[in-house]
Amino acid sequence: QDPLFPPAEEARDVLRKWGFDVPRTMSNLDPPEHRRIRTHNLRAFSARRTAELEPRVTQAAREMVEAMLARPTFDLVAELSFPLPAYVIFSLIGFPPEDTEMLKSWCGNRLAFSWGRPSVAKQVEIAENMGRYWHYCQEFVARRMAEPAGDFTSQLLAAHHSDPGELSVREIASIVYGLSFAGHETTTNLTTNAVRQLLTHRAQWEALCADPALIPNAVEEVLRFDTSVLTWRRVTTRPVRIGEVDIPAGAKLLLALGAANRDPALFDDPDVFDVTRKRAARHISFGRGIHFCLGAPLARIELRIVLELLTRLAPDLDLLQNQELSFEPNIAFRGPRELWLRRAREEQR
């Protein structure tokens, strides 16, 4: 999670101004510290809590989809794939709905800060938003200490009150900060990538429209074929041999998840997008082992619901022609900034 390139001193000054001292996240921790923090985070994505969220996800997605489809052309990212994951993860954490737009405005370009190489001016701009967001999370946790509710933040604070040495208030603010980002940006890109690939491969889209039972496997095939997290970084803690290569301790590795998902030794015709593919779920887009993505079940649910709605309500959905896609320049995350769509029936009017 550490920035790929050391931040400029001007950006560091901004972060210091805001008291930005977020503790290390789970992906930067090894056991036993990792196990202690992950145990508490697991409760956010328990089967019970995820099941409770599904009706709310469905309702919010339906409202967004219906409003979006009422327009002749629309940007999927702005209208659906960005606001829906934000609504879901913010609801789970307990952020007030009236703060959503403000929080979303602070999320922009955080990818570039850690996984890209932005200009000094852009670093300063991003650092200001990161500082504001961190300050907001600290204040929100303080409010929940005084006024607990039924959300995940209150659950974390209950664990703190039970055993202050097990989980500190600062660590809770860090969990809230990290979770609100991790559960948002990646699902936005996953949803956008899914719709893009399905409409690009029209026969696959029509197959889902004809048989919605294919949608769960289509979710896995999108995760394999066009994952929203292409690479991840690791640092070896001891010497290790990978294939025929000896890696020393302390080596910086870039794990190409997207390449592994197209390994011809595991997947037949790996460069073919096929929603009926057998064993599509053998991808590693959510990682593997102790760092497996906690939000995987929720991400799958969100994408499944979106595809169910779109294939039922807009089987004539299509990509707007001649659009140029742009992507945030970084080494890990991939998804178009915008994806403009239209209804084919609009052209016939």
HELIX and SHEET records of a PDB file:
HELIX    1   1 GLU A    9  LYS A   17  1                                   9    
HELIX    2   2 MET A   26  ASN A   28  5                                   3    
HELIX    3   3 GLU A   33  LEU A   42  1                                  10    
HELIX    4   4 ARG A   43  PHE A   45  5                                   3    
HELIX    5   5 ALA A   47  LEU A   69  1                                  23    
HELIX    6   6 LEU A   76  LEU A   76  1                                   1    
HELIX    7   7 VAL A   77  SER A   81  3                                   5    
HELIX    8   8 PRO A   83  ILE A   93  1                                  11    
HELIX    9   9 PRO A   97  ASP A   99  5                                   3    
HELIX   10  10 THR A  100  CYS A  107  1                                   8    
HELIX   11  11 ARG A  110  TRP A  115  1                                   6    
HELIX   12  12 VAL A  120  ALA A  146  1                                  27    
HELIX   13  13 PHE A  152  SER A  162  1                                  11    
HELIX   14  14 VAL A  169  ALA A  182  1                                  14    
HELIX   15  15 GLU A  185  THR A  200  1                                  16    
HELIX   16  16 ARG A  202  ALA A  210  1                                   9    
HELIX   17  17 PRO A  212  LEU A  214  5                                   3    
HELIX   18  18 ILE A  215  PHE A  225  1                                  11    
HELIX   19  19 LEU A  257  ALA A  260  1                                   4    
HELIX   20  20 ALA A  280  ARG A  282  5                                   3    
HELIX   21  21 GLY A  289  HIS A  291  5                                   3    
HELIX   22  22 ALA A  296  LEU A  313  1                                  18    
HELIX   23  23 ALA A  344  GLN A  348  1                                   5    
SHEET    1   A 3 THR A  73  ASP A  75  0                                        
SHEET    2   A 3 TRP A 340  ARG A 343 -1                                        
SHEET    3   A 3 LEU A 317  LEU A 319 -1                                        
SHEET    1   B 2 THR A 231  VAL A 235  0                                        
SHEET    2   B 2 LYS A 252  ALA A 256 -1                                        
SHEET    1   C 2 VAL A 240  ILE A 242  0                                        
SHEET    2   C 2 VAL A 245  ILE A 247 -1                                        
END                                                                             
